[in-house]
Amino acid sequence: MIELHRLGQEAEKFLLNPDLIAVVEAHPDSVVTLTTGTKILVAETPEQITDRIRAWRAAILREAFGPQPLRLV
């Protein structure tokens, strides 16, 4: 799950499953559209959201595959 903040409520975080994100747009506020059609205005920029999704996915892969031994070719 990634941590986001609703626009205007930066003190209150919420967690979102990034697998539900269909589109992230900036108009100039960031709008996250979910696969369900729900739209959420968030304080984070599209770039910040993308960075958090990448970090979340990388963490899942690290946990799934664990540390890999160094292979010398």
Order of alpha helices (4+ residues) and beta strands (2+ residues): beta-beta-beta-beta-beta-alpha
